[in-house]
Amino acid sequence: MDELAKKKCIPCEEGGGPLTKEQARDLMEHVPEWTLMEDARKLWRRFPFKDFAAALAFTNEIGALAEEEWHHPDIKVSWGAVEVTLSTHRARGLTENDFILAAKIDLLQK
């Protein structure tokens, strides 16, 4: 299990800023199937599935995990796919929490 997946998301401090591009790139080694987007302010990944029911079931697993971690992604569900976008709204960019949740979402797929 990846070391990030062992961590818990922590509440963001008011006024806390996002990771730098370099910090975000360094953390990408833990979630290599994800893509940095919007100038390293968001993480994105598409998960393929055999049908809508499987995609919806996976979405519900992500939802339960997000509630447990108190960190919530943007999720798009379509036939045969789930797209997940992570960003910390309060920080206006990525924080370690986004990478922690990405690593934990990856474990759901395995």
C-alpha positions in Angstrom: 0.0 0.0 0.0 1.3 3.4 -0.9 2.4 5.6 2.1 -0.1 8.3 1.1 -3.0 5.8 1.2 -2.1 5.2 4.9 -2.6 8.8 5.8 -5.8 10.6 6.8 -7.0 13.8 5.3 -6.8 16.7 7.7 -8.9 19.8 7.9 -7.5 22.7 5.9 -6.4 25.8 7.8 -8.2 29.0 6.9 -6.1 30.9 4.4 -3.8 27.9 3.8 -2.4 27.9 0.3 -2.1 25.2 -2.3 0.9 23.1 -3.1 3.5 24.6 -5.5 3.7 23.0 -8.9 7.0 21.3 -7.8 5.4 19.9 -4.7 2.4 18.6 -6.7 4.8 17.0 -9.3 6.7 15.3 -6.5 3.6 13.8 -5.1 2.5 12.5 -8.6 4.9 9.5 -8.1 2.3 8.2 -5.6 -0.6 8.4 -8.0 1.0 7.9 -11.5 -2.3 7.2 -13.2 -3.7 10.6 -12.3 -3.2 13.7 -14.4 -2.3 17.2 -13.2 -4.6 19.7 -14.7 -5.1 23.5 -14.8 -1.6 24.4 -14.1 -1.2 21.9 -11.3 -4.4 23.1 -9.5 -6.4 19.9 -10.0 -5.9 16.1 -10.2 -8.0 14.1 -12.7 -8.5 10.5 -13.5 -10.9 8.5 -15.7 -11.9 5.0 -14.5 -13.3 2.7 -17.2 -16.1 0.2 -16.3 -18.1 -2.5 -18.2 -21.4 -0.7 -17.8 -23.3 2.0 -16.0 -24.2 -0.1 -13.0 -20.5 -0.8 -12.2 -19.6 2.8 -12.7 -22.4 3.9 -10.3 -21.3 1.3 -7.7 -17.7 2.6 -7.8 -19.1 6.2 -7.5 -20.9 5.1 -4.3 -17.7 3.6 -2.9 -15.9 6.9 -3.6 -18.7 8.8 -1.9 -18.4 6.6 1.3 -14.6 7.1 1.3 -15.0 10.9 0.8 -17.4 11.1 3.7 -15.0 9.1 5.9 -12.0 11.3 4.9 -14.1 14.5 5.0 -12.7 15.5 1.6 -15.0 15.5 -1.4 -14.1 15.1 -5.1 -16.1 16.2 -8.1 -17.4 13.1 -9.8 -18.8 12.6 -13.3 -20.6 9.3 -14.0 -21.4 8.1 -17.5 -22.0 4.8 -19.2 -18.8 2.8 -18.6 -16.8 5.5 -16.9 -16.3 7.5 -13.8 -14.2 10.7 -14.0 -12.9 12.1 -10.7 -11.5 15.6 -10.2 -9.7 16.5 -7.0 -8.9 20.0 -5.7 -9.1 21.8 -2.4 -11.6 24.6 -2.9 -10.5 26.4 0.3 -6.9 26.4 -0.8 -7.8 27.2 -4.5 -5.6 24.4 -5.7 -4.1 21.1 -4.6 -3.2 20.1 -1.1 -1.8 16.8 0.3 -5.4 15.8 1.0 -6.1 15.6 -2.7 -3.2 13.2 -3.2 -4.2 11.1 -0.1 -7.7 10.8 -1.4 -6.5 9.9 -4.9 -4.3 7.1 -3.5 -7.2 5.8 -1.5 -9.5 5.9 -4.5 -6.9 3.9 -6.5 -7.1 1.2 -3.8 -10.8 0.9 -4.3 -10.2 -0.2 -7.9 -7.8 -3.0 -7.0 
